[in-house]
Amino acid sequence: MRPAPPSSLFEDINSASFLPAEDMPKWIEATFLDPASPLHNEEHAHLAHAQIGFLWTVVQNSRKGRRIIGQCEEGKPQGAMGKWARARAEMQVKQWFGFVPDFIITLDAEYCRQCGDAEFMALVEHELYHAAQETDAFGAPKFSRSTGRPIFTIRGHDVEEFVGVVRRYGADAAGIRAIVDAANRPPEIARAQIAHACGTCQLRVA
């Protein structure tokens, strides 16, 4: 059974706006990382070595008029901030998870309690695809020399192109043949459209 946000998020006005989704990591491992699972995805194999913290939120989010229902971020506070601000941010993360994870994935609790299984899994996998391992100039995965652990990063989309360019010049000229071929094949699991509602994606196109 898929994880679900607790009812207290919606029923208790004094409830925190963000709550750790504590059952998500085990569900991810059993559903997408376990080779014995019918939904196993080899493209997420590097995440077997990643620490991912998941959050449910009831805070509504949008960008450019579009609702955001999921977002993947690096676990360590990013961007320019002072030493105290960074320490406060790390303290909050540790209060949620007990440690600073490699990635934090935040999910819209209202959407997740209403959507179907296919949409939920598509949303989660979409965010997992953003949780990537860095590669070197030859495409080989990078590992830390000091710890031996993978070096993680946020990955952008495989394709970013205008419909008009594809319509005028074709998939090959636009460099999107692989995704067109994938779209023309029957889905391996189920159909769902969630890329437009991903906060990670909206931040990258801003």
C-alpha positions in Angstrom: 0.0 0.0 0.0 1.4 3.4 -1.0 2.3 6.0 1.7 -0.3 8.6 2.5 -0.2 11.9 4.4 -1.5 11.7 8.0 -5.0 13.1 8.5 -3.7 15.4 11.2 -2.2 17.6 8.5 -5.7 18.5 7.4 -7.8 18.2 10.5 -5.6 19.8 13.2 -5.2 23.6 12.6 -2.3 23.5 15.0 -0.5 20.8 13.0 2.9 21.6 11.5 2.8 22.7 7.9 5.6 20.2 7.0 5.8 16.7 8.4 8.4 14.0 7.6 7.0 11.2 5.4 8.7 8.5 7.4 7.3 5.5 5.5 8.4 6.8 2.1 12.1 5.6 2.1 11.1 2.0 2.7 8.3 2.2 0.1 10.8 3.7 -2.4 13.3 0.9 -1.8 10.6 -1.9 -2.0 8.9 -0.4 -5.1 11.6 1.1 -7.3 15.0 -0.1 -6.0 14.4 -3.8 -5.2 15.3 -5.8 -8.3 12.5 -8.3 -7.4 9.8 -5.6 -7.6 7.7 -5.5 -10.8 8.2 -1.7 -10.8 12.0 -1.9 -10.3 13.8 0.9 -12.2 17.5 0.3 -12.8 18.0 4.0 -13.5 17.5 4.7 -9.8 20.2 2.2 -8.8 22.5 4.9 -7.5 19.9 5.9 -5.0 20.5 2.7 -3.0 23.4 4.6 -1.6 21.6 7.9 -1.1 19.9 9.3 2.0 16.6 10.9 1.0 14.3 12.8 3.3 10.6 13.1 2.4 8.2 15.8 3.5 4.4 16.1 3.3 3.2 19.7 3.2 -0.1 21.5 3.1 1.5 24.8 2.1 0.2 25.6 -1.4 2.9 26.5 -3.9 2.8 27.8 -7.4 5.0 29.3 -10.0 4.0 31.2 -13.1 0.4 30.3 -12.4 1.0 26.6 -12.2 0.5 24.5 -9.0 3.6 22.9 -7.6 3.0 19.4 -6.3 6.5 18.1 -5.8 10.1 19.3 -5.5 13.5 17.7 -5.1 16.3 19.6 -3.5 19.8 18.9 -2.2 19.7 18.2 1.6 22.3 20.8 2.5 21.0 24.4 2.5 21.8 25.9 -0.9 22.5 29.5 -2.1 24.0 32.5 -0.4 23.2 32.7 3.3 25.0 33.8 6.4 26.6 31.4 8.9 23.7 31.6 11.3 21.1 31.3 8.6 22.8 28.2 7.3 23.0 26.7 10.8 19.3 27.4 11.5 18.4 25.7 8.2 20.5 22.7 9.0 19.0 22.5 12.5 15.5 22.4 11.0 16.5 19.6 8.7 18.0 17.6 11.5 14.9 18.1 13.6 12.9 16.5 10.8 15.1 13.6 9.9 17.8 13.3 12.6 20.5 14.0 9.9 21.1 16.1 6.8 20.1 13.8 3.9 21.6 13.9 0.4 18.2 15.0 -1.0 14.9 16.3 0.3 11.7 15.6 -1.7 8.7 17.6 -0.7 5.2 16.4 -1.8 1.9 18.3 -1.8 -0.1 16.3 0.8 -3.5 17.5 -0.6 -2.7 16.3 -4.1 -1.2 13.0 -2.9 -4.2 12.0 -0.9 -6.5 12.6 -3.8 -4.6 11.4 -6.9 -4.6 7.9 -8.3 -1.8 5.3 -7.9 -0.3 5.9 -11.3 -0.2 9.7 -10.8 1.3 9.3 -7.4 4.1 6.9 -8.6 4.8 9.2 -11.6 5.2 12.2 -9.3 7.5 10.3 -7.0 9.6 8.9 -9.8 9.8 12.3 -11.5 11.3 13.7 -8.4 13.6 10.7 -8.0 15.0 11.3 -11.5 16.1 14.8 -10.4 18.1 13.0 -7.6 21.2 12.1 -9.7 24.8 11.1 -9.3 27.4 13.4 -10.8 29.4 12.1 -13.8 32.8 12.9 -15.1 33.7 14.2 -18.6 33.4 10.6 -19.9 30.0 9.9 -18.4 31.3 7.7 -15.6 29.7 8.1 -12.2 31.7 10.2 -9.7 32.5 9.1 -6.1 34.0 10.9 -3.2 37.7 10.2 -2.7 37.4 10.6 1.1 34.3 8.5 1.7 33.8 6.4 -1.4 30.2 7.4 -1.5 28.6 8.7 -4.7 28.6 12.4 -5.3 25.1 13.5 -5.8 23.6 16.4 -7.7 20.2 17.7 -9.0 19.6 16.6 -12.6 17.7 18.6 -15.2 15.4 17.1 -17.8 16.5 15.0 -20.7 14.6 17.3 -23.1 13.8 21.0 -23.1 12.5 22.2 -26.5 9.7 24.2 -28.1 6.8 22.5 -29.8 7.2 24.8 -32.7 10.8 23.8 -33.3 9.9 20.1 -33.4 6.9 20.8 -35.6 9.0 22.8 -38.1 12.2 20.8 -38.2 11.4 17.3 -36.8 12.5 15.3 -33.8 16.0 14.5 -35.2 16.9 18.1 -35.9 15.6 19.2 -32.5 17.6 16.4 -30.8 14.6 14.8 -29.1 14.3 11.5 -31.1 14.7 9.3 -28.0 11.9 10.9 -26.1 9.6 10.9 -29.2 10.3 7.2 -29.6 9.6 6.6 -25.9 6.3 8.5 -26.2 5.2 6.5 -29.2 5.6 3.2 -27.3 2.9 2.0 -24.8 3.7 3.1 -21.3 5.6 0.6 -19.1 3.4 1.4 -16.1 0.6 4.0 -16.7 0.0 7.4 -18.2 0.3 10.5 -16.0 1.3 14.1 -16.6 3.2 15.8 -13.8 6.3 17.5 -15.2 4.5 20.9 -15.4 3.7 20.7 -11.6 7.3 20.0 -10.4 8.9 22.7 -8.4 12.4 21.6 -9.3 11.6 22.0 -13.0 9.9 25.4 -12.5 13.0 26.7 -10.7 15.2 25.6 -13.6 13.1 27.4 -16.2 12.7 30.6 -14.3 
